[in-house]
Amino acid sequence: MTAMPGANGRQTGGPAGAGWPPPGPAGEELLIRSALRTEERSFSLPTDVDPRAFFGGQDANLKALTAHTGARLVARGSLVKVQGSSSEVERVMAILGKMVDLARSGTEPTPAEVHALWEQAGTGPSAGRDGSGSEDAGVAEAVAMTARGRPIRPRTAGQRHYVESMQTHDLTFAIGPAGTGKTYLAVAMAVAAWKQHQVARIILTRPAVEAGERLGFLPGDLQEKVNPYLRPLYDALFDLFGQETFQRYMEKGIIEVAPLAYMRGRTLDDSFIILDEAQNTTPEQMKMFLTRLGFGSRAVVTGDVTQVDLPEGKTSGLRQVQDVLRGVPGIAFCFLTEHDVVRHPLVQRIVRAYEEFESRGSVNQPGAASHERDGSFREGEEVLASPAGPRPWAGNGS
């Protein structure tokens, strides 16, 4: 069959309408040939977008697009020529359009942003439930700004659900693998709430549990001893406030970073409270933390139930709480997956490989959320899940 140019300049594989493709194997072969037929389109950058920043150093963003889609991209000035199959070219054109939206919103495109946009473009794993990508149309609004003026915004569909749950619920649980932005987005939301005078202070806490190691004696006073466990929280706050501003707010009591043991006996009013690494709490510690919530306060609990560092035989409070608080109004559970990982692309593949390995040899553990198995919820329950589908770690040991 001779390929004819379509109305939009593309190559078409046969006449449109009824009767094409013909039924049976012959029709399937024609469809495959049509999809694989090479086409070329051009994308012209708007005059208000800097081509050097848009393409990235040594065209890193275009190389990332090629790696993800298989299309060939060639940049000449402000023009990008895209070659590939019809589906590849269509995908690249959509992503380039969203990269322009990012650049215009103040976010310089990076290979990481390209990866996130590819995930959202309709065929990536975190596209909409129907595979259309419609759940992620456009660029999400910035949650907060870093000290250097970089906007922080959710990059994936799961992250958007997570941000929405924090905006609409007094207590949000974020459960998912490393690199999904659980802690960073929670800190960004806390900073935004404080700047908008919704809360008077920010409190961040995590259990002081060693990650499978024996660190032995740590020098210094009590604060210096626990600081290594709290370093990830400090890093996020440094990024958002700058080190000098952060230190000043710490001295004024606006920001408090402390181990979980310091929370006992307190009532926390007008605060945005974040419990990080909650998989390392015992059920008793989890109950203690949740009952600290005072008037005008909001809390976010984050953790990864596949990385529990508690002694063998100890139940994770984060696992148990999924069953305990099912159906309680005002509480949201947001489950992120490896498709929401926004670190190096290799991290996503590592997470997926571990989950597949563990699923082959694990059995259901006590405390696994029963709604994961039977799909049922009680009236009033708020559960937000990543559009990527069921949590891959459900019922897996750690």
KEKOLTI-302546 format. One line per 5 residues: number of its first residue (from 1); their letters; for each residue x, y, z of N, C-alpha, C. Coordinates in steps of 0.001 Angstrom, whole numbers, plus 500000, padded with zeros to 6 digits. Atoms other than C-alpha are relative to their C-alpha. Example, Ala and Ser with C-alpha at 12.3 -4.5 7.8 and 13.67 -1.06 7.14 Angstrom:
# residues 2
1 = AS = 500890:498810:500000:512300:495500:507800:500900:501200:500000 | 499180:498810:499940:513670:498940:507140:499230:501090:500730
# end
This chain:
# residues 398
1 = MTAMP = 500848:498808:500000:500000:500000:500000:500877:501231:500000 | 499206:498788:500087:501372:503413:499097:499557:500978:501064 | 500327:499047:498947:501587:505855:501979:499675:501351:499384 | 500413:498699:500501:499780:509111:501321:500112:501017:501114 | 499928:498972:498961:500363:512387:503130:498613:500380:500474
6 = GANGR = 501269:499590:499437:497541:513276:505485:499835:501501:499962 | 500294:498573:500027:495943:516662:505915:500971:500794:500857 | 499076:499302:499108:498379:517542:508705:501450:499773:499622 | 498634:500193:500449:501443:516525:506709:500579:498680:500402 | 499474:501289:499581:501828:513102:508285:499732:498946:498924
11 = QTGGP = 500229:501117:500909:502044:509826:506451:498897:499120:500576 | 501070:500877:499539:498930:507711:506677:500165:498646:499366 | 499758:501359:500464:498865:503973:506267:498914:499471:499095 | 501059:500511:500849:495630:503599:504310:498803:500897:500081 | 501183:499145:500014:492184:505084:503635:499285:499966:501326
16 = AGAGW = 500720:499925:498738:490267:506272:506656:498600:499475:499814 | 501395:500395:500047:486825:505057:507532:499838:498506:500117 | 500336:501413:499846:485094:501696:507574:500762:499158:498989 | 499316:500908:500887:486896:498748:506061:501506:500050:500084 | 498543:499949:499822:490375:499845:507086:500313:500248:501457
21 = PPPGP = 499277:501102:500634:492299:498250:508494:499091:498784:499837 | 500814:501215:500174:490903:494947:507201:500117:499109:501220 | 499948:500867:498817:490079:492380:509892:501043:498901:499833 | 499094:501136:500025:492420:489583:510857:501458:500402:500057 | 498550:499766:499912:496226:489221:510881:500507:501009:498988
26 = AGEEL = 499549:499054:501017:496626:491180:507654:499765:501441:500447 | 500297:498656:499510:494928:494193:509214:500923:500416:501125 | 499086:499695:498904:497073:493963:512343:501381:500369:499463 | 498693:499709:500586:500204:493888:510189:500020:501388:499381 | 500075:498664:500584:499054:496995:508315:500049:501083:501069
31 = LIRSA = 499971:499030:498906:498448:498806:511603:501412:500173:500540 | 498634:499935:499485:501945:497925:512833:500893:500764:499037 | 499185:499305:500986:503528:499096:509574:499699:501495:499990 | 500389:498591:499973:501558:502317:509750:500609:500711:501193 | 499464:499389:498780:502671:502959:513342:501503:500196:499904
36 = LRTEE = 498548:499947:500086:506316:502291:512444:500487:500910:498876 | 499579:499171:501125:506331:504489:509339:500580:501307:500516 | 499292:498812:499524:508775:507361:509810:499339:501266:499483 | 500462:498689:500400:507551:510910:509778:500884:501055:500643 | 499186:498897:499468:509179:514263:510468:499130:501222:500199
41 = RSFSL = 500705:498753:499707:507768:517338:512128:500963:500968:500643 | 499143:498956:499431:509236:520623:513316:499283:500694:501150 | 500535:499275:498848:508756:522362:516631:500789:501292:500135 | 499343:498701:499912:509520:526082:516814:499811:500593:501386 | 500073:499423:498662:510375:527604:520160:499444:501420:499953
46 = PTDVD = 500462:498608:499930:508497:530780:521117:501173:500935:500274 | 498912:499036:499851:510610:533923:521164:500316:500322:501456 | 499751:499676:498595:510230:534307:524940:500658:498844:500769 | 499341:501141:499362:511949:530952:525657:501444:499927:499514 | 498578:500068:500327:515750:530764:525785:500351:498597:499496
51 = PRAFF = 499703:501343:500522:516848:527886:523510:501065:499262:500796 | 498922:500682:499276:520031:527168:525501:499496:499382:501294 | 500556:500549:498761:518152:526744:528769:498987:498899:499695 | 501033:500961:500365:515363:524858:527005:500606:498655:499605 | 499375:501240:500455:517646:522307:525349:500871:499363:501071
56 = GGQDA = 499113:500515:498961:519904:521960:528412:501441:499981:499535 | 498587:500067:500326:523661:521793:528592:500305:498808:499117 | 499676:501045:500974:524975:519801:525612:498739:499246:499559 | 501292:500562:500457:521337:519240:524598:499523:498841:500879 | 500335:501104:499085:520779:517093:527688:498510:499687:500002
61 = NLKAL = 501445:500245:499972:517002:517563:527596:499535:499266:498745 | 500367:500684:501242:516743:516510:523960:500493:498556:500014 | 499493:501369:499893:518924:513470:524654:499103:499164:500911 | 500911:500722:499107:516619:512540:527527:498706:499648:499272 | 501207:500278:500775:513619:512830:525211:500222:498845:499032
66 = TAHTG = 499687:501092:500917:515310:510574:522672:500062:498666:500734 | 499872:501242:499226:516130:508001:525362:498636:499463:500414 | 501311:500440:499528:512525:507916:526577:499075:499588:498859 | 501002:500201:501048:510648:508014:523269:500513:499218:498798 | 499454:500672:501175:513027:506571:520660:500026:500871:498759
71 = ARLVA = 499991:499093:501136:512505:509559:518374:501371:500661:499864 | 498744:499297:500256:515419:511446:516791:499716:501494:499980 | 500204:498556:499913:515691:515150:517652:501267:500723:499573 | 498890:499179:500457:517897:517712:515935:499614:501461:500209 | 500274:498591:499704:518079:521320:517180:500846:500896:499106
76 = RGSLV = 499324:498988:500799:518961:524212:514897:499425:501348:500390 | 500501:498734:499510:518655:527594:516544:498822:499789:500926 | 501211:500171:499184:515120:527782:517937:499060:498965:499404 | 500829:500998:500664:513844:524975:515707:500469:498599:500363 | 499698:501402:499700:513661:521296:516679:499318:499123:498960
81 = KVQGS = 500561:500965:500946:513202:518637:514021:499868:498654:500708 | 500307:501261:499324:511583:515438:515290:499721:498940:498951 | 500191:501107:500928:511853:512167:513374:499715:498725:500783 | 500317:501258:499352:510327:508842:514300:498671:499469:499507 | 501322:500507:500349:507175:506791:514136:498945:501030:500369
86 = SSEVE = 501079:499039:499746:503854:508583:514231:499755:500176:501496 | 500273:499918:498565:503306:507726:517898:501148:500676:500736 | 498843:499378:499353:506855:508738:518876:500000:501507:499790 | 499990:498570:500317:506635:512085:517110:498886:500723:500740 | 501138:499379:499305:503201:512820:518592:500331:500204:501476
91 = RVMAI = 499643:499925:498592:504506:512100:522064:501029:501097:500256 | 498951:499000:499825:507598:514266:521646:499432:501406:499841 | 500590:498675:500207:505580:517201:520311:499200:500437:501226 | 500770:499671:498792:503285:517015:523354:500925:500370:501146 | 499072:499724:498904:506238:516916:525751:500699:501332:499781
96 = LGKMV = 499369:498713:500284:507971:519836:524016:499064:501156:500343 | 500975:498969:499639:504777:521850:524445:499927:500221:501495 | 500044:499866:498541:504709:521109:528168:501305:500577:500537 | 498728:499395:499592:508400:522006:528445:499969:501509:499823 | 500175:498554:500189:507525:525424:527031:499183:500581:501148
101 = DLARS = 500815:499534:498869:504815:525768:529703:500849:500090:501272 | 499117:499972:498840:507416:524886:532350:500920:501212:499957 | 499066:498885:500129:509911:527431:531032:499307:501335:500252 | 500730:498748:499810:507268:530154:530953:499541:500200:501440 | 500432:499889:498598:506224:529359:534534:501173:500253:500942
106 = GTEPT = 498834:499700:499167:509787:529961:535770:500835:498805:500367 | 499230:501209:499715:511036:526361:535945:500832:499635:498783 | 499122:500364:501110:514051:525621:533788:499928:498494:499767 | 500098:501447:500258:513535:522238:532093:501333:499293:500259 | 498839:500843:499735:515949:519510:533180:499673:498581:499537
111 = PAEVH = 500312:501395:500337:516315:515825:532267:499007:499366:500965 | 500960:500539:499029:514418:515034:535491:498581:500464:499670 | 501316:499495:500394:511546:517288:534379:499510:499292:498738 | 500363:500707:501236:511622:515641:530941:499481:498604:500327 | 500437:501333:499596:511350:512236:532609:498582:500042:500574
116 = ALWEQ = 501332:499888:499401:508342:513382:534647:498943:500291:498939 | 500959:499684:501062:506658:514849:531566:499741:498799:499110 | 500189:501219:500784:507243:511633:529645:499045:499049:500722 | 500898:500854:499223:505540:509734:532476:498547:500459:499852 | 501351:499443:500041:502549:512057:532108:499416:500067:498597
121 = AGTGP = 500395:499672:501370:502391:512149:528314:499009:499030:499377 | 501036:500868:500530:499880:509333:527920:500411:498554:499900 | 499548:501392:500084:502057:506203:527698:500941:499651:501114 | 499160:500289:498845:504303:506566:530727:499187:499303:501069 | 500700:500776:498994:503444:504395:533745:499082:500809:500886
126 = SAGRD = 500853:499224:499101:501955:507269:535721:499027:500880:499235 | 501023:499273:500750:499636:508490:532971:498651:499767:500658 | 501328:500147:499422:495926:508757:533660:499543:498558:500005 | 500475:501382:499863:493959:505648:534564:499638:499384:498649 | 500376:500525:501301:492744:505331:530986:501141:500027:499006
131 = GSGSE = 498850:499954:500877:496248:505808:529590:500050:501229:499129 | 500053:498829:500859:495333:509130:528033:500881:501122:500479 | 499204:498923:499447:497407:511269:530336:499164:501220:500346 | 500842:498840:499810:494417:513555:530748:500006:500506:501424 | 499997:499564:498612:494770:513630:534524:501122:500980:500275
136 = DAGVA = 498847:499180:499749:498028:515557:534126:500159:501075:498936 | 499902:498971:501017:497185:518097:531450:500538:501275:500625 | 499459:498744:499516:499196:521285:531843:501027:499811:501096 | 498977:499987:498963:501735:522254:534457:499354:500340:501337 | 500597:499774:498691:500812:522039:538126:500467:501328:500590
141 = EAVAM = 499626:498758:499335:500806:525219:540187:501097:499742:501025 | 498915:500125:499034:503833:525831:542376:499435:499970:501420 | 500405:500093:498597:503400:524813:546009:500714:501054:500827 | 499172:499042:499269:506232:527016:547285:501194:500345:499128 | 498784:499603:500705:509468:528684:546201:501200:499729:500899
146 = TARGR = 498782:500196:499228:512988:527760:547270:500634:501354:500302 | 499307:498766:499657:515351:530333:548757:500632:500641:498766 | 499397:499486:501236:516868:530679:545261:498965:500352:498942 | 501046:499599:500921:513513:531344:543633:499511:498912:499080 | 500464:501098:500851:512936:527904:542114:498632:499524:500480
151 = PIRPR = 501321:500465:499569:509245:526912:542136:499998:498505:500272 | 500163:501415:499657:508355:523603:543787:498570:499614:499644 | 501328:500431:500430:505480:521787:542152:499981:498477:499881 | 500088:501459:500201:504209:518192:542009:500266:499655:498548 | 499595:500357:501363:505618:516400:538982:499194:498848:499420
156 = TAGQR = 500717:501169:500488:503474:513284:538752:498551:500042:500465 | 501410:500062:499614:499800:512401:539031:499860:499634:501476 | 500070:500387:498599:500403:510687:542374:500376:501140:500932 | 499607:498859:499178:502180:513745:543735:498914:501065:500036 | 501099:499032:499990:499295:515950:542676:498896:499583:500967
161 = HYVES = 500999:500493:499042:496849:513780:544602:500496:500222:501433 | 499405:499811:498674:499221:513975:547569:499870:501457:500440 | 500099:498577:499667:499346:517787:547483:498547:500388:500256 | 501422:499694:499802:495571:517997:547093:499496:499481:501342 | 500452:500557:498727:495078:515742:550116:500506:500844:501166
166 = MQTHD = 499473:499145:498926:497344:517943:552262:499249:501322:500071 | 500740:498737:500028:495365:521005:551179:498599:499869:500573 | 501415:500169:499642:491999:519506:552090:499763:499147:501249 | 500163:500863:498830:492653:517276:555129:500902:500463:501146 | 499195:499651:498834:493886:517899:558647:501075:498962:500293
171 = LTFAI = 499010:501059:499785:495748:514579:558694:500148:499204:498708 | 499720:500710:501248:497393:513025:555637:501126:499006:500218 | 498953:501026:499995:499368:509787:555384:500510:499847:498574 | 499378:500228:501307:501808:509491:552472:500889:498778:500110 | 499289:501274:499910:503045:505947:551959:500514:499643:498612
176 = GPAGT = 499440:500304:501305:505425:505079:549168:501509:499830:500071 | 498565:500284:500010:508978:504181:548136:500844:501257:500034 | 499054:498891:499948:512071:506349:548375:499968:500780:498694 | 499886:499171:501190:512338:509272:545993:498706:500506:499426 | 501291:499561:500527:508633:509996:545568:499603:501391:500493
181 = GKTYL = 500267:498630:499574:508845:513422:547226:499110:500127:501207 | 500902:499973:498845:506902:512502:550354:500406:501092:501000 | 499541:499055:498988:509025:514525:552781:500132:501404:499433 | 499723:498676:500559:510036:517364:550487:498711:500765:499729 | 501266:499319:500275:506487:518151:549352:499278:500360:501291
186 = AVAMA = 500626:499686:498718:505256:517977:552952:500645:501240:500620 | 499305:498823:499469:507927:520470:554048:499617:501244:499199 | 500399:498865:500833:507060:522723:551093:498596:500477:500354 | 501359:499621:499604:503381:522646:552085:499995:500675:501368 | 499910:499392:498670:504321:523455:555682:500496:501443:499899
191 = VAAWK = 499463:498654:500185:506377:526459:554588:498951:500915:499370 | 501048:499201:500645:503564:527652:552313:498901:500363:500993 | 501052:499730:499005:501010:527338:555150:500458:501054:500996 | 499484:499006:499049:503269:529326:557506:500058:501380:499350 | 499901:498704:500674:503884:532082:554940:498630:500619:499760
196 = QHQVA = 501363:499501:500185:500123:532346:554383:499279:500210:501336 | 500517:499777:498633:499637:532676:558191:498896:499031:500374 | 500963:501033:499618:497585:529488:558356:500432:499292:501277 | 499455:500592:498784:499865:528156:561122:501062:500941:500559 | 499024:499120:499345:502209:529794:563626:501395:499392:500054
201 = RIILT = 498683:500633:499935:505025:527244:563565:499994:498690:499216 | 499790:501241:500749:506435:524243:561752:500777:499040:500891 | 499351:500996:499157:507339:521087:563661:500262:498749:499172 | 499615:501196:500756:509237:518235:562033:500653:499008:500941 | 499485:501019:499082:509997:514980:563765:500148:498672:499275
206 = RPAVE = 499858:501363:500522:511146:511461:563054:500586:499135:501109 | 499422:500888:498980:512039:508411:565174:501501:499861:499784 | 498538:500155:500069:515748:508102:565970:500334:498519:499973 | 499740:501433:500168:516216:504600:564597:501109:499834:498981 | 498897:500243:500919:519433:503402:563002:499542:499099:498863
211 = AGERL = 500405:500748:501195:519059:502052:559457:500798:498718:499875 | 499344:501299:500074:520255:498536:560184:501464:500026:500380 | 498602:499899:499613:523579:499768:561554:500109:500225:501496 | 499712:499700:498607:525201:500152:564952:501000:501143:500018 | 499135:498837:500051:526575:503675:565154:500828:500169:501264
216 = GFLPG = 499252:499896:498758:527745:503299:568731:499851:501363:500640 | 500048:498735:499262:528546:506317:570891:500159:501177:499046 | 499885:498778:500782:527945:509713:569286:500381:501142:500932 | 499546:498916:499122:529812:512718:570744:499027:501169:500018 | 500784:498775:499936:528232:516009:571786:498847:499919:500978
221 = DLQEK = 501167:499962:499123:525158:517080:573719:498847:499251:499334 | 501123:500799:500477:521727:515549:573248:499564:500410:498596 | 500414:499531:501312:520827:517772:570262:500974:499550:498922 | 498986:500421:500963:524101:516956:568528:499937:498493:499736 | 500107:501452:500180:523516:513243:569077:498861:499619:499048
226 = VNPYL = 501154:500361:500824:520113:513265:567343:500018:500689:498645 | 499969:499265:501266:521015:515698:564547:500225:499111:498780 | 499817:500843:501189:522316:512962:562202:498714:499323:499524 | 501253:500647:500383:518894:511294:562268:499033:500979:499330 | 500920:498984:500493:517188:514590:561386:500528:500735:498778
231 = RPLYD = 499354:499282:501095:519539:515635:558571:499111:500153:498764 | 500854:499795:501187:517036:514981:555704:498992:501138:500177 | 500936:498911:499753:514592:517393:557350:500711:501342:499942 | 499205:498775:500081:517303:520028:557775:500276:500365:498542 | 499674:499739:501404:518261:519660:554105:498828:500650:499273
236 = ALFDL = 501176:499432:500663:514701:520361:552947:499744:501432:500459 | 500229:498653:499473:514395:523398:555220:501064:500973:499521 | 498940:499152:500546:517770:524774:554101:499647:500422:498578 | 500332:499737:501391:516576:524521:550510:498884:501032:499881 | 501171:499133:500076:513332:526366:551221:500213:501367:500642
241 = FGQET = 499815:498752:499283:514496:529035:553663:501374:500631:499773 | 498622:499523:499940:518243:529331:553181:500519:499769:501406 | 499468:500420:498702:520591:528418:556034:499870:501077:501061 | 500054:498930:498991:520718:531826:557754:498580:500241:500489 | 501401:499790:499613:516947:532330:557697:499498:498831:500834
246 = FQRYM = 500403:501177:499235:516428:528771:558905:500504:500075:501437 | 499435:499910:498649:518773:529295:561873:499272:501056:500828 | 500692:498934:499274:517006:532530:562791:498616:499547:500445 | 501332:500478:499649:513574:530887:562716:500074:498889:501059 | 499808:501009:498952:514900:527985:564785:500155:500669:501365
251 = EKGII = 499774:499293:498732:516082:530414:567466:498726:500647:500529 | 501261:499370:499591:512679:532127:567481:498915:498981:500341 | 500997:501026:499705:510842:528806:567833:498955:499839:498917 | 500948:500142:501106:509040:529191:564506:500141:498625:499365 | 499723:501331:500524:510696:525993:563287:500585:499148:501111
256 = EVAPL = 499467:500944:499015:511299:522981:565514:500243:498662:499305 | 499655:501312:500531:513098:519836:564412:500481:499159:501171 | 499697:500762:498787:513181:517148:567072:499677:498523:499800 | 500345:501427:500072:513167:513373:567557:498614:499761:500572 | 501375:500302:499622:509803:511735:568115:499815:499910:501507
261 = AYMRG = 500122:500150:498545:510515:511034:571783:499702:501327:500699 | 500229:498684:499393:510353:514789:572451:498537:500423:499924 | 501387:499598:500194:506676:514892:571427:499078:499566:501137 | 500876:500553:498963:505308:512944:574391:499576:501079:501002 | 500534:499087:498995:503057:514958:576712:499669:501388:499491
266 = RTLDD = 500229:498661:500532:502727:517949:574397:498660:500086:499264 | 501144:499710:500848:499684:519550:572733:500449:501061:499013 | 499432:499143:501030:500610:521172:569427:498895:500754:499278 | 501016:499146:500603:498261:524036:568516:500604:500862:498890 | 499613:499068:501070:498419:526200:565363:501336:499620:499373
271 = SFIIL = 498729:500502:500522:501176:524051:563915:499775:499132:498767 | 499950:500963:501094:502024:522183:560747:501049:498979:500417 | 499135:501018:499412:503503:518902:562007:500244:498898:498975 | 499637:501061:500938:505364:516362:559892:500739:498903:500750 | 499302:501179:499472:506284:512873:561074:500588:499255:498821
276 = DEAQN = 499298:500644:501106:508893:511484:558711:500499:498626:500426 | 499516:501359:499726:510119:507874:558432:499086:499269:500987 | 500966:500535:499037:506942:506767:560202:499945:498483:500004 | 499970:501462:499970:507498:503137:559225:500827:499471:501171 | 499163:500408:498873:509998:503066:562108:499406:500370:501350
281 = TTPEQ = 500698:499808:498726:507413:503951:564745:499349:498688:500420 | 500799:501110:499485:505857:501324:566967:498543:500449:500044 | 501406:499582:499884:502041:501290:567268:499780:500984:501141 | 500152:499092:498857:502394:502978:570659:500509:501406:499655 | 499466:498694:500390:504564:505763:569229:499080:500693:499005
286 = MKMFL = 500907:499406:500978:502171:506294:566329:498777:500590:500702 | 501160:499488:499255:499221:506664:568702:500381:501248:500782 | 499540:498835:499241:501236:509038:570872:500108:501224:499107 | 499836:498849:500892:502093:511252:567900:498653:500535:499525 | 501269:499562:500568:498597:511357:566425:499128:500720:501021
291 = TRLGF = 500807:499348:498961:497092:512411:569740:500635:501296:500501 | 499409:498698:499655:499408:515473:569933:499292:501137:499273 | 500595:498991:500876:497307:517291:567307:499067:500914:500780 | 500815:499022:499290:495839:520495:568750:499139:500817:499058 | 500885:499155:500795:493443:523197:567544:500815:500787:498962
296 = GSRAV = 499361:499231:501054:494336:524856:564247:501226:499345:499409 | 498804:500691:500482:496957:522234:563446:499670:499025:498877 | 500083:501019:501052:497546:519943:560482:501229:499116:500127 | 498891:500943:499887:499732:516870:560329:500124:499175:498734 | 499696:500886:501125:501396:514825:557605:500932:498911:500508
301 = VTGDV = 499195:501159:499586:502804:511348:558230:500521:499330:498735 | 499415:500591:501204:505230:509942:555663:500823:498772:500368 | 499190:501188:499738:506958:506592:555351:499963:499017:498849 | 499860:501053:501007:507962:503616:553257:499957:498659:500726 | 500172:501239:499241:506648:500319:554597:500896:498873:499504
306 = TQVDL = 499049:501012:500455:509257:498417:552573:501385:500198:500608 | 498696:499730:499402:512118:499919:554602:499860:500198:501512 | 500187:499954:498549:511298:499154:558228:501296:499582:500686 | 498745:500270:499289:514341:499316:560540:499778:499614:501458 | 500284:500415:498632:512597:498202:563736:500591:498612:500255
311 = PEGKT = 499502:501347:499688:513945:495143:565563:499026:498929:499512 | 500836:501091:500491:512655:491831:564259:498924:499645:501025 | 501122:500318:499119:509244:491000:565675:499188:501208:500402 | 500728:498777:499674:508226:494646:566175:499086:500390:498837 | 500962:499583:501019:505114:495792:564303:500193:501475:499677
316 = SGLRQ = 499900:498602:500411:505381:498997:562294:498681:500719:500250 | 501201:499212:499745:502934:501639:563474:499360:500509:498722 | 500550:499512:501259:502558:502851:559889:499184:498921:499298 | 500795:501079:500576:501341:499435:558771:498679:499844:500752 | 501203:500241:499209:498904:499058:561633:498977:501119:499842
321 = VQDVL = 500918:498867:500006:497447:502568:561356:499085:499982:498776 | 500855:500067:501186:496079:501822:557874:498701:499256:500300 | 501203:500722:499597:493644:499360:559453:499246:500749:501096 | 500627:499344:498846:493012:501377:562617:499160:501200:499565 | 500656:498736:500354:492035:504642:560900:499190:499938:498719
326 = RGVPG = 500880:500104:501163:490135:503277:557942:498615:500525:500340 | 501361:499512:499816:486868:505176:557596:499860:501197:500904 | 500090:498822:499133:487747:508061:559926:499949:501251:499130 | 500106:498790:500833:486525:511325:558311:501127:500979:500307 | 498965:498988:499822:489110:514054:557784:501406:499479:499853
331 = IAFCF = 498678:500610:500146:491981:511618:557245:500145:499464:498590 | 499743:500469:501360:493510:510901:553833:501225:499103:499985 | 498852:500863:500266:495798:508061:552803:500365:500177:498527 | 499537:499811:501368:497846:508806:549703:501123:499006:499741 | 499035:501059:500281:499715:505833:548241:500739:500307:498703
336 = LTEHD = 499149:499741:501148:502596:506629:545908:500688:498700:499586 | 499345:501196:500508:504358:504066:543731:501332:500371:499370 | 498711:499727:500637:507659:503690:541915:499840:500925:498802 | 500232:499113:501134:506067:505623:539046:500022:501463:500410 | 499930:498627:499502:506134:508730:541256:501408:500391:500429
341 = VVRHP = 498612:499706:499636:509899:508523:541850:500523:501120:499109 | 499494:498854:500757:511511:511814:540807:501500:500189:500203 | 498548:499960:499936:515143:511011:541522:500558:499487:498678 | 499369:500558:501194:517584:509527:539018:499102:498885:499451 | 500878:501044:500561:515604:507311:536575:500374:498595:500437
346 = LVQRI = 499573:501320:499556:517681:504376:537773:499340:499612:501319 | 500644:500292:498717:516071:504697:541227:498653:499344:499774 | 501311:500582:500301:512674:503925:539711:500143:498531:499635 | 499803:501384:500406:514017:500761:538135:500464:499138:501166 | 499545:500737:498817:515753:499741:541378:498820:499667:500904
351 = VRAYE = 501180:500221:499154:512543:500185:543381:499120:498908:499415 | 500857:500995:500646:510592:498160:540835:500612:498607:500103 | 499336:501301:499932:513199:495369:540832:499888:499395:501399 | 500136:500509:498633:513124:495075:544640:498573:499541:500274 | 501393:500388:499761:509324:494999:544672:499668:498682:499317
356 = EFESR = 500249:501256:500705:509245:492247:542059:500690:498841:500698 | 499265:501053:499298:511878:490264:543943:499290:499604:501293 | 500655:500282:498731:510071:490583:547279:498635:499349:499797 | 501327:500571:500230:506684:489752:545765:500078:498525:499633 | 499866:501402:500380:508027:486439:544489:500165:499087:501202
361 = GSVNQ = 499716:500895:498881:509059:485178:547911:499401:500416:501315 | 500554:499515:498741:506962:487041:550470:498583:499508:500207 | 501377:500358:499655:503714:486323:552251:499355:501199:500644 | 500716:498888:499374:501019:488616:553615:500434:500164:501441 | 499576:499676:498647:502084:490376:556787:498824:500555:500789
366 = PGAAS = 501056:499385:499197:499845:491330:559706:500078:501516:499896 | 500035:498553:500074:498753:494937:559522:499911:500523:498588 | 500192:499537:501368:498568:495049:555724:498563:500472:499861 | 501336:499405:500069:495625:497255:554868:499040:499068:499281 | 500917:500971:500574:492650:495003:554242:499289:500552:498777
371 = HERDG = 500688:499477:501178:491088:497416:551754:500844:499796:498755 | 499176:500282:501168:494059:496671:549492:499607:498670:499384 | 500325:501329:500489:492834:493122:549233:498559:499903:499516 | 501397:500197:500384:489066:493450:549101:499401:501201:499269 | 500461:498842:500757:488739:496929:547550:498823:500712:500630
376 = SFREG = 501179:499395:499389:486054:497945:550055:500410:501113:500952 | 499745:498896:499087:485837:501156:552078:498709:500297:500760 | 501170:499622:499221:483567:502294:554836:499620:501430:499660 | 500502:498673:500315:481444:505391:554450:500816:501056:500736 | 499261:498904:499391:483343:508608:555092:501495:499873:499868
381 = EEVLA = 498553:500170:500098:486773:507185:554351:500556:500811:498850 | 499322:499239:501040:489163:509369:552386:501278:499270:499640 | 498793:500677:500456:491742:507468:550356:500364:500540:498637 | 499514:499511:501279:493811:508987:547585:501106:499084:499552 | 498996:500934:500495:495823:506601:545459:500584:500517:498703
386 = SPAGP = 499373:499625:501257:498309:507143:542673:499242:499366:498840 | 500688:500583:501157:496632:506685:539265:500753:498837:499396 | 499246:501119:500558:499391:504180:538536:499398:498663:500392 | 500667:501256:499670:497225:501574:540250:500276:499556:501409 | 499868:500505:498641:497367:499351:543335:501431:500103:500492
391 = RPWAG = 498669:499920:499416:500273:499621:545717:500715:498686:499782 | 499336:501269:500326:502825:497069:544535:500565:499291:501211 | 499420:500678:498838:504057:496408:548044:498945:499388:500905 | 501049:500515:499122:500677:495372:549464:500244:498528:500319 | 499842:501372:499569:501135:492218:551490:501456:499531:499964
396 = NGS = 498615:500400:500073:504904:492226:550990:500705:500214:501326 | 499171:499795:498834:507375:491792:553803:501074:501022:499698 | 498924:499044:500212:510247:494178:554297:501225:499554:500761
# end
